[in-house]
């Protein structure tokens, strides 16, 4: 019989479901929530309510597009952390109920593992061990990935994630939410030397991106309101380019250092910020210097999605790893 894995993702503000059939992605449905834009960030209560409204039609559509029915599902992979508690509970509870009703295994999936294994969705992916830089709105970490989900965290952020810094700076600049794509777009026509923002690494095992956000705030507050408006009119692209360059410098330097120290020549960059043009270009150049192989998922697999969840579940299913139905949401789950 064919192996059909249903993946469910609801860790933040995207309700997603995907189906992998005998190793091939057959469907990937993501329903994003627009309601948060007016608040400049995700509102947890609104997110969980929308997940409740969307989970059934999103899963049904994923199964329909894959051409399979509920009775065909071999196992269900559902994210149980990290993320927003209310959001996690919706997807996980649905997955548990469906697994129970069909008498099939439930496989709990770490959201961060999903990003890491997203590089395997469209192909063979890197060889183990590989270095994976995961950069998103909620997480920034560099890890050594070995077989059987044996991960060694080399560096992680001690405060804001890089994607979070992008969103907060975008809000300061009046660019709306989410802000990362807007900053990336504007930075292409800006001068990255316009202002020298700090490149902060508190120590070899830490990232820190709260300081650069504060630096932007202090810089803007130097100017009276009228002058600040003129600054943004004339140099918005330059500020975006300067900020983005500083963040990318920190990330690329850390990855460069890790390749040198470990000798590992298989490299992946995942998470929503991996879609950033400058980051991708700079990492590619750095990998070429090292003779390293670089893997970055296609844009649709960089942001939150259930295809990556189904892929992790497929790996675990092949290794005989399943979860008890007593599994609960763990908002602060680590890798």
Secondary structure, DSSP 4 states (H G I P E B T S, - for coil): ---EEEEEE-SSSEEEEEEEETTEEEEEEEEE-GGGGGGTS--HHHHHHHHHHHHHHHHHHHHHHHT--GGG--EEEEEEESS-HHHHHHHHHHHHHHHHHHT-EEEEEEHHHHHHHGGGTTS--PPSSEEEEEE-SS-EEEEEEETTTEEEEEEEESS--HHHHHHHHHHHTT--SS-HHHHHHHHTTS-TTSS------SSTTEE--HHHHHHHHHHHHTS-HHHHHHHHHHHHHHHHHHHHHHHHHHHHHHHHHHHHHH---EEEEESGGGG-HHHHHHHHHHHHHHT-EEEE--HHHHSS-SHHHHHHHHHHHHTT--B-TT----TT---
